[in-house]
Amino acid sequence: MLDFIDATASPLLHKFTEILKSQTFGLDDFDRISGLELTVEWIKRTGFRSPIVIDSPEGLDMMMPETSLNASQIADLVGRDVVVEAMEVSSQSEILMNLGQWAVYFDAPVNRTRILNLISLEVSKTRLGNMIKLPRIVREIDWMETVWPSHKRETNYPKVQRYCLMSVKHSYTDFHIDFGGSSVYYHILRGEKIFFFVEPTPANLEVYEKWSVSPNQADTFFPDLVDKCVKVRIKAGSTLMIPTGWIHAVYTPVDSIVIGGNFLHGFNIGGQIEVRKIELRTAVPVKFTFPFFDKMMWYASQKYAPILEGDAQKLCIFELDGLCHLADYLEHLLAVIESDEPSHVNERKRLTAEIPVAIQLRKPFVYVQDIRRMARDELSRRAARTSSLGHDNVVEIETSSVSNTTATASPSRSTGTAVPASALQIPKSIKLRLSAMNQPSPQIQSKSEPVKEDKPKLLLRLPPPGEAVSYEDPNDVEDNDADEDFTVDVKDKDYSTSDEEALLEEVKSKSVASKSHGKKRRRSSEASSDSDDDSDDQKRKTGSKKSVASNKNSKSTSSKTEAVKKAKKPHVINSLSKKLAALSRKRN
């Protein structure tokens, strides 16, 4: 340890440390929510596509060691003779030592000659590991908890759920993607961390793949190669959730201890598989890949197959889309097993051994194809239902009284940000724009795109408490006789997600009935006019009738036009019914 402790020496910093301090980075727009808000339903709505910051451990339903925990205590709890690999920050190379030696180094902050960073200490099945309970949301979606067989968690399993990271001041981990596209929970027990994030867009992932195999990688600052990199500071007591594929670097401004872990889940299967493919193409060593990744994919298929067969409606759009990617990946693995390439001999044996026996006894190719077919069938059924209602999978809402936070989604590959409850106010009017029927494939219109005028529109009015919600059709101004308001009473109702389509269907049916009634009245009026022999008198009567109808509805038309003008900014809300219920309850 004398190589690392010397009172007369100055530590050698990483070459990018000064760049990190001097360069300007973008500000993040990540969600900052409470632990109670971070639920499976929230994940299903958003798809968990952006990092999440939870400032307090309250509501996360997790258990962590005391904040006073130090390196010496950690060594005692895990074992002082346990050998670990610490990263030498300036060279990003690894150094072997035991935890007893590490504790001596970490607890001597003024005598360090090198900056060492310990980020690979997994502590499951140790006394320290027994002091850690994963956050509730992780326990609920982590495939290790939900798909990996419980009787196979003793020996060979993905041991990645409980890491204890100890980083001294000025530690730096260069840009990387967590193995297998796994997501991360990251709780700061003591100290502080600064993250630098690059979004995993297709373009950025392509740049990352080329950079990771470049001979000049160590001398190239990755943010210089992409359009945007954001900086996020996470302090003690906060928890960070990092989703699939996000490219990030980490700088440590003060000595820090972190508890964190990795997990695969069903809300971005395609992203996880894409990262796995990057690892294969760039020949990442096995020790730096997610353990038993392929076996986990097979176990996941066993979880989802019966759900697809019996209760596919409980799966969200992100899961259904991911299952199509999962089927493609498993089919690729089966093709490798069936190949005659001499170079695939060992790989074929490994891949075959990772297929669960229950699937091997069936016809694996047919099994995989059935998963793809059922997932696609359910996606098609949902598209057909929304098409029959004349709207997209998501309803676009324009209102002047909802905050600027915007969520976007698509039927297959989506990203989204839920509108926080605190940002919602009671709107005077909300305009629902329902897309024209018989469109090729549902497309979500971004707020920068012009609104198409040929789309039918419905106007929803939220009245004082106790009154009915009123819907009007601003496009019916020409059908003056048909311009009668129709209402849906939401008093004492709590519309859930399953009620959304019924609500919209009710609105649509009343709209059609109102228009039909107006057309009948108009035809009756025209027949009466035709029976008059005097053409001049007929024109006068018709003109008089139109004038009366126009005066009769002038106030209604004016109020509709004014309401439409008040709708300023579009917002996509994934669950209309829940917002209606929330607004109704708040008013009452």
C-alpha positions as CSV (number, residue, x, y, z in Angstrom):
1,M,0.0,0.0,0.0
2,L,3.0,2.3,0.2
3,D,2.6,2.9,-3.5
4,F,-0.7,4.6,-2.9
5,I,-0.1,6.4,0.4
6,D,2.6,9.1,0.6
7,A,2.2,12.4,2.6
8,T,4.5,14.3,0.3
9,A,2.9,13.3,-3.1
10,S,0.1,14.8,-5.1
11,P,-2.5,12.5,-6.7
12,L,-2.5,12.0,-10.5
13,L,-5.8,13.2,-11.9
14,H,-7.5,12.0,-15.0
15,K,-6.8,14.0,-18.2
16,F,-10.5,15.0,-18.6
17,T,-10.9,16.4,-15.1
18,E,-10.1,20.0,-16.1
19,I,-12.4,19.7,-19.1
20,L,-15.3,18.5,-16.9
21,K,-14.8,21.6,-14.7
22,S,-14.4,24.1,-17.5
23,Q,-16.7,23.0,-20.3
24,T,-20.3,24.0,-20.4
25,F,-22.9,21.2,-20.4
26,G,-26.6,21.3,-21.1
27,L,-29.2,21.3,-18.3
28,D,-31.2,18.2,-17.8
29,D,-35.0,18.0,-18.1
30,F,-35.3,14.7,-16.2
31,D,-38.2,13.8,-14.0
32,R,-37.8,14.6,-10.3
33,I,-40.5,12.7,-8.4
34,S,-41.1,11.2,-5.0
35,G,-40.7,7.6,-4.1
36,L,-44.4,7.2,-3.8
37,E,-45.0,8.4,-7.3
38,L,-42.5,5.9,-8.8
39,T,-44.8,3.0,-9.4
40,V,-45.2,0.3,-12.0
41,E,-48.2,2.3,-13.5
42,W,-45.9,5.3,-13.9
43,I,-43.3,3.1,-15.7
44,K,-46.0,1.7,-17.9
45,R,-47.1,5.2,-18.9
46,T,-43.7,6.6,-19.6
47,G,-41.7,3.5,-20.6
48,F,-38.9,4.6,-18.3
49,R,-37.0,6.3,-21.2
50,S,-35.2,9.0,-19.2
51,P,-33.3,9.1,-16.0
52,I,-35.3,9.8,-12.8
53,V,-34.1,11.7,-9.7
54,I,-35.7,11.0,-6.3
55,D,-34.4,13.5,-3.8
56,S,-35.5,11.6,-0.7
57,P,-35.5,7.9,0.2
58,E,-39.0,8.3,1.7
59,G,-41.6,6.3,-0.3
60,L,-39.1,4.1,-2.1
61,D,-39.6,1.3,0.5
62,M,-36.0,0.4,0.5
63,M,-33.5,-0.4,3.3
64,M,-29.9,1.0,3.3
65,P,-27.0,0.9,5.7
66,E,-26.5,3.8,8.1
67,T,-25.0,6.9,6.5
68,S,-22.1,6.7,9.0
69,L,-20.8,3.5,7.3
70,N,-17.1,3.7,6.5
71,A,-14.6,1.6,4.5
72,S,-13.3,-0.2,7.5
73,Q,-16.8,-1.3,8.5
74,I,-17.5,-2.4,5.0
75,A,-14.3,-4.5,5.0
76,D,-15.4,-6.2,8.2
77,L,-19.0,-6.9,6.9
78,V,-17.8,-8.3,3.6
79,G,-14.5,-9.8,4.5
80,R,-11.1,-8.2,4.7
81,D,-9.4,-10.9,2.7
82,V,-11.9,-10.5,-0.2
83,V,-9.9,-9.6,-3.4
84,V,-11.3,-6.6,-5.3
85,E,-10.4,-4.8,-8.6
86,A,-9.9,-1.1,-8.0
87,M,-9.7,1.3,-11.0
88,E,-6.7,3.6,-11.3
89,V,-8.4,6.7,-12.5
90,S,-5.6,8.4,-14.5
91,S,-5.1,5.3,-16.7
92,Q,-8.6,3.7,-16.3
93,S,-6.7,0.4,-15.6
94,E,-7.4,-2.1,-12.8
95,I,-5.4,-2.9,-9.7
96,L,-5.9,-5.9,-7.5
97,M,-6.0,-5.6,-3.7
98,N,-8.0,-7.0,-0.8
99,L,-10.6,-5.1,1.2
100,G,-8.4,-4.7,4.2
101,Q,-5.8,-2.8,2.1
102,W,-8.6,-0.8,0.4
103,A,-9.9,0.3,3.8
104,V,-6.5,1.6,4.8
105,Y,-6.2,3.6,1.5
106,F,-9.8,5.0,1.6
107,D,-9.5,6.1,5.3
108,A,-6.3,8.1,4.6
109,P,-7.6,11.0,2.5
110,V,-4.6,13.3,2.8
111,N,-1.9,10.7,1.9
112,R,-3.0,9.4,-1.5
113,T,-0.5,9.2,-4.4
114,R,-3.1,7.8,-6.8
115,I,-6.8,8.2,-7.3
116,L,-8.4,4.8,-7.0
117,N,-12.1,4.0,-7.6
118,L,-13.8,0.8,-6.4
119,I,-17.0,0.2,-8.4
120,S,-17.1,-3.6,-8.8
121,L,-17.8,-4.8,-5.3
122,E,-21.0,-6.9,-5.3
123,V,-22.1,-7.7,-1.8
124,S,-25.1,-10.0,-2.1
125,K,-25.1,-12.9,0.4
126,T,-22.8,-11.0,2.8
127,R,-23.6,-9.3,6.1
128,L,-23.6,-5.9,4.2
129,G,-25.9,-7.3,1.5
130,N,-28.3,-8.4,4.2
131,M,-28.6,-4.7,5.2
132,I,-29.8,-3.7,1.8
133,K,-33.4,-4.1,0.5
134,L,-33.9,-3.0,-3.1
135,P,-36.2,-0.1,-3.8
136,R,-39.8,-1.2,-4.3
137,I,-40.0,-0.3,-8.0
138,V,-36.8,-2.4,-8.6
139,R,-38.2,-5.4,-6.8
140,E,-41.4,-5.2,-8.9
141,I,-39.9,-5.0,-12.3
142,D,-36.4,-6.5,-12.0
143,W,-36.3,-9.8,-14.1
144,M,-34.0,-11.3,-11.4
145,E,-37.0,-11.0,-9.0
146,T,-39.8,-11.7,-11.4
147,V,-38.6,-14.2,-14.1
148,W,-35.5,-15.9,-12.8
149,P,-36.5,-19.2,-11.0
150,S,-36.3,-18.8,-7.2
151,H,-34.7,-22.3,-6.8
152,K,-31.8,-21.2,-9.1
153,R,-30.7,-18.1,-7.1
154,E,-28.0,-19.8,-4.9
155,T,-25.1,-20.5,-7.2
156,N,-25.0,-19.5,-10.9
157,Y,-27.2,-16.5,-11.3
158,P,-26.7,-12.8,-12.3
159,K,-25.1,-11.4,-9.1
160,V,-25.5,-7.7,-10.0
161,Q,-28.3,-6.4,-7.6
162,R,-26.2,-5.0,-4.7
163,Y,-23.0,-3.1,-5.3
164,C,-21.1,-1.0,-2.8
165,L,-19.2,1.6,-4.7
166,M,-16.4,3.6,-2.8
167,S,-14.9,6.5,-4.7
168,V,-12.3,8.9,-3.5
169,K,-12.3,12.6,-4.4
170,H,-11.5,13.3,-8.1
171,S,-12.5,9.7,-9.2
172,Y,-13.7,9.6,-12.8
173,T,-15.3,6.8,-14.8
174,D,-15.3,7.5,-18.5
175,F,-18.3,7.3,-20.8
176,H,-19.9,3.9,-20.9
177,I,-23.2,2.0,-21.1
178,D,-24.1,-0.4,-18.4
179,F,-23.7,-4.0,-19.4
180,G,-26.6,-5.7,-21.4
181,G,-28.4,-2.4,-21.5
182,S,-29.4,-3.0,-17.9
183,S,-31.0,-0.2,-15.9
184,V,-29.5,1.1,-12.6
185,Y,-30.6,2.2,-9.2
186,Y,-28.0,4.4,-7.6
187,H,-28.4,5.7,-4.0
188,I,-25.8,8.1,-2.6
189,L,-25.2,7.0,1.0
190,R,-22.5,9.5,1.6
191,G,-20.8,12.2,-0.5
192,E,-21.8,13.4,-4.0
193,K,-21.7,12.4,-7.6
194,I,-21.8,14.4,-10.9
195,F,-23.2,12.5,-13.9
196,F,-22.7,13.4,-17.6
197,F,-25.5,11.9,-19.7
198,V,-25.8,11.4,-23.5
199,E,-29.2,10.1,-24.7
200,P,-29.1,6.7,-26.5
201,T,-30.5,7.8,-29.9
202,P,-29.6,5.6,-32.9
203,A,-27.1,8.3,-34.1
204,N,-25.5,8.6,-30.6
205,L,-25.3,4.8,-30.2
206,E,-23.6,4.6,-33.6
207,V,-21.0,7.2,-32.6
208,Y,-20.5,5.4,-29.2
209,E,-19.9,2.1,-30.9
210,K,-17.2,3.6,-33.2
211,W,-15.6,5.6,-30.4
212,S,-15.4,2.5,-28.1
213,V,-13.3,0.6,-30.6
214,S,-11.2,3.6,-31.8
215,P,-7.5,3.5,-31.1
216,N,-7.8,7.1,-30.0
217,Q,-10.6,6.5,-27.5
218,A,-8.5,7.3,-24.4
219,D,-7.6,10.7,-25.9
220,T,-11.1,11.6,-27.3
221,F,-13.6,13.3,-25.0
222,F,-16.9,11.6,-26.1
223,P,-19.2,14.7,-25.7
224,D,-17.2,16.4,-28.4
225,L,-18.6,13.8,-30.8
226,V,-22.3,14.3,-30.1
227,D,-24.8,17.2,-30.2
228,K,-25.8,17.3,-26.5
229,C,-24.5,16.2,-23.1
230,V,-26.2,17.1,-19.9
231,K,-24.8,17.4,-16.4
232,V,-26.6,16.2,-13.3
233,R,-25.4,16.6,-9.7
234,I,-26.7,14.0,-7.2
235,K,-26.2,14.6,-3.5
236,A,-26.3,12.4,-0.4
237,G,-29.7,10.9,0.3
238,S,-30.8,11.1,-3.3
239,T,-31.5,8.1,-5.6
240,L,-30.9,8.1,-9.3
241,M,-32.6,5.7,-11.7
242,I,-30.7,5.3,-15.0
243,P,-32.7,3.6,-17.8
244,T,-31.6,1.3,-20.6
245,G,-28.7,2.4,-22.9
246,W,-27.9,5.9,-21.5
247,I,-24.3,6.7,-22.2
248,H,-22.8,8.3,-19.1
249,A,-19.6,9.3,-17.3
250,V,-19.3,9.9,-13.5
251,Y,-17.1,12.4,-11.6
252,T,-16.7,12.3,-7.8
253,P,-16.1,15.8,-6.2
254,V,-15.8,14.4,-2.6
255,D,-15.2,11.0,-1.1
256,S,-18.4,9.0,-1.6
257,I,-20.0,5.7,-0.8
258,V,-22.9,4.5,-3.0
259,I,-25.2,1.5,-2.9
260,G,-26.5,0.6,-6.3
261,G,-27.4,-2.3,-8.6
262,N,-28.3,-3.3,-12.2
263,F,-31.5,-4.9,-13.5
264,L,-33.2,-6.0,-16.7
265,H,-36.9,-5.4,-17.2
266,G,-39.7,-5.7,-19.7
267,F,-40.3,-2.1,-20.6
268,N,-37.4,-1.7,-23.1
269,I,-36.5,-5.1,-24.2
270,G,-35.5,-3.8,-27.6
271,G,-33.0,-1.4,-26.1
272,Q,-31.4,-4.0,-23.9
273,I,-31.0,-6.3,-26.9
274,E,-29.5,-3.5,-29.0
275,V,-26.8,-2.9,-26.3
276,R,-26.1,-6.6,-26.2
277,K,-25.6,-6.6,-30.0
278,I,-23.1,-3.6,-29.6
279,E,-21.2,-5.6,-27.0
280,L,-21.0,-8.6,-29.4
281,R,-19.9,-6.4,-32.4
282,T,-17.2,-4.7,-30.3
283,A,-16.0,-7.9,-28.6
284,V,-16.5,-6.8,-25.1
285,P,-14.9,-9.3,-22.7
286,V,-17.3,-11.7,-21.1
287,K,-16.5,-10.4,-17.6
288,F,-17.8,-7.0,-18.5
289,T,-21.2,-8.3,-19.9
290,F,-24.4,-9.0,-18.1
291,P,-24.2,-12.5,-16.6
292,F,-26.5,-15.1,-18.2
293,F,-28.1,-12.5,-20.5
294,D,-29.4,-15.1,-23.0
295,K,-30.7,-17.4,-20.3
296,M,-32.6,-14.4,-18.8
297,M,-34.2,-13.7,-22.2
298,W,-35.5,-17.3,-22.3
299,Y,-36.9,-17.0,-18.7
300,A,-38.6,-13.8,-19.7
301,S,-40.2,-15.5,-22.6
302,Q,-41.6,-18.1,-20.2
303,K,-43.1,-15.4,-18.1
304,Y,-44.8,-13.5,-20.9
305,A,-46.0,-16.4,-23.1
306,P,-48.9,-17.4,-20.8
307,I,-49.9,-13.8,-20.3
308,L,-50.0,-13.3,-24.1
309,E,-52.2,-16.4,-24.4
310,G,-54.6,-15.6,-21.6
311,D,-54.6,-11.9,-20.6
312,A,-52.6,-9.9,-23.1
313,Q,-54.6,-6.7,-22.3
314,K,-52.7,-6.3,-19.0
315,L,-49.4,-5.7,-21.0
316,C,-48.6,-2.1,-21.9
317,I,-47.6,-1.0,-25.4
318,F,-43.9,-1.0,-24.4
319,E,-44.0,-4.6,-23.3
320,L,-45.8,-5.8,-26.4
321,D,-43.3,-4.0,-28.7
322,G,-40.4,-5.4,-26.6
323,L,-41.8,-9.0,-27.0
324,C,-41.5,-8.7,-30.8
325,H,-37.8,-7.8,-30.3
326,L,-37.4,-10.6,-27.9
327,A,-38.8,-13.1,-30.3
328,D,-36.5,-11.9,-33.1
329,Y,-33.5,-12.2,-30.7
330,L,-34.4,-15.7,-29.6
331,E,-35.0,-16.8,-33.2
332,H,-31.5,-15.5,-34.0
333,L,-30.0,-17.6,-31.1
334,L,-31.8,-20.7,-32.4
335,A,-30.5,-20.0,-35.9
336,V,-26.9,-20.0,-34.5
337,I,-27.6,-23.3,-32.7
338,E,-28.8,-24.8,-36.0
339,S,-25.9,-23.5,-38.1
340,D,-23.1,-25.7,-39.4
341,E,-20.4,-23.1,-39.0
342,P,-17.3,-24.7,-37.4
343,S,-16.5,-21.5,-35.5
344,H,-19.9,-21.8,-33.7
345,V,-19.3,-25.2,-32.1
346,N,-18.6,-23.9,-28.6
347,E,-21.2,-21.1,-28.9
348,R,-23.8,-23.7,-30.0
349,K,-23.2,-25.7,-26.9
350,R,-23.4,-22.7,-24.6
351,L,-26.6,-21.4,-26.2
352,T,-28.3,-24.8,-26.1
353,A,-27.5,-25.2,-22.5
354,E,-29.1,-21.9,-21.7
355,I,-32.5,-22.9,-23.1
356,P,-34.8,-24.0,-20.3
357,V,-35.7,-27.7,-20.5
358,A,-39.4,-27.0,-20.8
359,I,-38.8,-25.1,-24.0
360,Q,-36.3,-27.6,-25.4
361,L,-39.0,-30.3,-25.0
362,R,-41.3,-28.3,-27.2
363,K,-40.5,-27.0,-30.7
364,P,-38.4,-23.9,-29.8
365,F,-38.8,-22.2,-33.3
366,V,-42.6,-22.6,-33.1
367,Y,-42.6,-21.4,-29.5
368,V,-40.7,-18.2,-30.4
369,Q,-42.9,-17.6,-33.5
370,D,-46.0,-18.0,-31.4
371,I,-44.8,-15.2,-29.0
372,R,-44.1,-12.9,-31.9
373,R,-47.5,-13.7,-33.5
374,M,-49.5,-13.1,-30.2
375,A,-47.7,-9.9,-29.5
376,R,-48.3,-8.5,-33.0
377,D,-52.0,-9.7,-32.8
378,E,-52.5,-7.8,-29.6
379,L,-50.9,-4.7,-31.1
380,S,-53.1,-5.0,-34.2
381,R,-56.2,-5.3,-32.0
382,R,-55.4,-2.2,-30.1
383,A,-54.7,-0.3,-33.3
384,A,-58.0,-1.5,-34.7
385,R,-59.9,-0.4,-31.6
386,T,-58.4,3.1,-31.7
387,S,-59.0,3.3,-35.5
388,S,-62.7,2.4,-35.0
389,L,-63.0,5.3,-32.5
390,G,-61.3,7.6,-35.0
391,H,-58.3,8.5,-32.9
392,D,-54.7,7.6,-32.3
393,N,-53.3,5.4,-29.5
394,V,-52.8,8.6,-27.5
395,V,-55.1,11.5,-27.3
396,E,-53.6,15.0,-28.0
397,I,-54.9,17.6,-25.6
398,E,-54.6,21.3,-26.1
399,T,-55.1,23.6,-23.2
400,S,-53.8,26.9,-21.9
401,S,-53.9,25.9,-18.3
402,V,-51.8,22.8,-18.3
403,S,-48.0,23.2,-17.7
404,N,-45.6,23.1,-20.6
405,T,-44.4,19.6,-19.7
406,T,-45.1,17.4,-22.7
407,A,-45.4,13.7,-23.1
408,T,-45.0,11.9,-26.4
409,A,-45.6,8.3,-27.4
410,S,-46.0,6.1,-30.4
411,P,-47.8,2.8,-30.8
412,S,-44.5,0.8,-31.1
413,R,-41.4,2.6,-29.9
414,S,-42.1,5.4,-27.5
415,T,-40.6,7.9,-25.2
416,G,-42.6,9.9,-22.7
417,T,-42.6,12.2,-19.7
418,A,-45.7,12.2,-17.5
419,V,-47.2,15.5,-16.6
420,P,-46.6,15.9,-12.8
421,A,-49.7,16.2,-10.7
422,S,-48.4,19.4,-9.3
423,A,-48.4,21.0,-12.7
424,L,-52.1,20.4,-13.4
425,Q,-54.6,23.1,-12.8
426,I,-58.3,23.1,-13.3
427,P,-58.7,24.0,-17.0
428,K,-61.5,26.1,-18.3
429,S,-61.6,24.1,-21.5
430,I,-59.8,21.2,-23.0
431,K,-59.8,20.5,-26.7
432,L,-59.5,16.8,-27.7
433,R,-58.2,16.4,-31.3
434,L,-59.1,13.0,-32.6
435,S,-57.3,11.9,-35.7
436,A,-59.2,11.3,-38.9
437,M,-60.3,7.7,-39.4
438,N,-58.6,5.2,-41.8
439,Q,-55.2,6.7,-41.5
440,P,-52.3,4.3,-42.6
441,S,-50.7,3.9,-39.1
442,P,-51.2,6.0,-36.0
443,Q,-48.8,8.9,-35.8
444,I,-48.3,11.3,-33.0
445,Q,-48.1,14.9,-34.0
446,S,-45.3,16.8,-32.3
447,K,-46.0,20.2,-30.9
448,S,-43.8,21.8,-33.6
449,E,-45.9,20.4,-36.5
450,P,-48.8,22.4,-37.8
451,V,-52.3,21.2,-36.8
452,K,-54.2,19.6,-39.7
453,E,-57.5,21.4,-40.1
454,D,-59.3,18.4,-41.6
455,K,-59.3,16.5,-38.3
456,P,-62.7,16.3,-36.5
457,K,-62.6,18.1,-33.2
458,L,-64.5,17.7,-30.0
459,L,-64.7,20.4,-27.3
460,L,-64.8,19.4,-23.7
461,R,-65.9,21.8,-21.0
462,L,-65.4,21.3,-17.3
463,P,-68.3,23.1,-15.5
464,P,-68.6,24.1,-11.9
465,P,-68.7,21.1,-9.4
466,G,-71.8,19.0,-9.7
467,E,-72.6,19.7,-13.3
468,A,-72.1,17.6,-16.3
469,V,-69.1,17.7,-18.6
470,S,-70.2,19.3,-21.9
471,Y,-68.8,18.3,-25.3
472,E,-69.3,20.3,-28.4
473,D,-68.2,19.9,-32.1
474,P,-66.7,23.2,-33.4
475,N,-66.7,21.9,-36.9
476,D,-70.5,21.7,-37.0
477,V,-71.0,25.5,-37.2
478,E,-72.6,25.0,-40.7
479,D,-75.1,22.5,-39.3
480,N,-76.9,25.2,-37.3
481,D,-79.9,23.1,-36.5
482,A,-77.7,20.3,-35.3
483,D,-75.6,22.5,-33.0
484,E,-77.0,21.0,-29.8
485,D,-74.7,20.3,-26.9
486,F,-74.4,16.8,-25.7
487,T,-73.1,15.8,-22.3
488,V,-71.5,13.0,-20.4
489,D,-72.1,13.1,-16.7
490,V,-68.9,12.4,-14.8
491,K,-70.2,13.3,-11.4
492,D,-69.4,10.6,-8.8
493,K,-67.6,8.6,-11.5
494,D,-63.9,7.5,-11.4
495,Y,-62.9,6.8,-14.9
496,S,-60.1,4.3,-15.0
497,T,-57.9,3.4,-17.9
498,S,-60.4,0.7,-18.9
499,D,-63.1,3.3,-19.1
500,E,-61.3,5.5,-21.5
501,E,-62.5,3.9,-24.7
502,A,-66.1,3.7,-23.3
503,L,-65.9,7.4,-22.5
504,L,-64.7,8.3,-26.0
505,E,-67.2,5.9,-27.6
506,E,-69.9,7.6,-25.6
507,V,-68.8,11.0,-26.8
508,K,-68.5,9.8,-30.4
509,S,-72.0,8.2,-30.4
510,K,-73.6,11.3,-29.0
511,S,-71.8,13.4,-31.6
512,V,-73.1,11.2,-34.4
513,A,-76.6,11.2,-33.0
514,S,-76.6,15.0,-32.7
515,K,-75.4,15.4,-36.3
516,S,-78.1,12.9,-37.5
517,H,-80.8,14.8,-35.6
518,G,-79.7,18.0,-37.2
519,K,-79.7,16.6,-40.7
520,K,-83.3,15.3,-40.2
521,R,-84.5,18.7,-39.1
522,R,-82.7,20.3,-42.0
523,R,-84.3,17.9,-44.6
524,S,-87.7,18.6,-43.1
525,S,-87.1,22.4,-43.4
526,E,-86.1,22.0,-47.0
527,A,-89.1,19.9,-47.9
528,S,-91.4,22.6,-46.4
529,S,-89.7,25.3,-48.5
530,D,-90.1,23.2,-51.8
531,S,-93.9,23.1,-51.3
532,D,-94.2,26.9,-51.7
533,D,-95.2,27.9,-55.3
534,D,-93.9,31.5,-55.1
535,S,-90.1,31.3,-55.7
536,D,-89.5,34.8,-54.4
537,D,-91.5,34.1,-51.3
538,Q,-89.6,30.8,-51.0
539,K,-86.3,32.6,-51.0
540,R,-87.5,35.1,-48.4
541,K,-88.8,32.3,-46.2
542,T,-85.6,30.3,-46.5
543,G,-83.5,33.4,-45.8
544,S,-85.6,34.2,-42.9
545,K,-85.3,30.7,-41.5
546,K,-81.5,30.7,-41.9
547,S,-81.4,34.1,-40.2
548,V,-83.5,32.8,-37.3
549,A,-81.3,29.7,-37.0
550,S,-78.1,31.8,-37.2
551,N,-79.3,34.2,-34.5
552,K,-80.4,31.2,-32.4
553,N,-76.9,29.7,-32.4
554,S,-74.8,32.8,-32.7
555,K,-73.9,32.7,-29.0
556,S,-73.1,29.0,-29.1
557,T,-70.9,29.4,-32.2
558,S,-69.2,32.5,-30.6
559,S,-68.5,30.6,-27.4
560,K,-67.0,27.6,-29.3
561,T,-64.7,29.9,-31.4
562,E,-63.6,31.6,-28.2
563,A,-62.9,28.3,-26.5
564,V,-60.8,27.1,-29.5
565,K,-58.8,30.3,-29.4
566,K,-58.0,29.7,-25.7
567,A,-56.3,26.3,-26.5
568,K,-52.7,27.3,-27.0
569,K,-50.3,24.5,-26.5
570,P,-50.6,20.8,-27.4
571,H,-49.9,18.1,-24.8
572,V,-50.0,14.4,-25.3
573,I,-51.5,12.6,-22.3
574,N,-51.3,8.9,-22.3
575,S,-54.3,8.3,-20.1
576,L,-57.1,10.7,-20.7
577,S,-59.5,9.0,-18.3
578,K,-57.2,9.3,-15.3
579,K,-56.8,13.0,-15.9
580,L,-60.6,13.5,-16.2
581,A,-61.1,11.6,-13.0
582,A,-58.4,13.6,-11.2
583,L,-59.8,17.0,-12.4
584,S,-63.3,16.0,-11.4
585,R,-62.3,14.9,-7.9
586,K,-60.2,18.1,-7.4
587,R,-63.2,20.3,-8.4
588,N,-65.6,18.3,-6.1
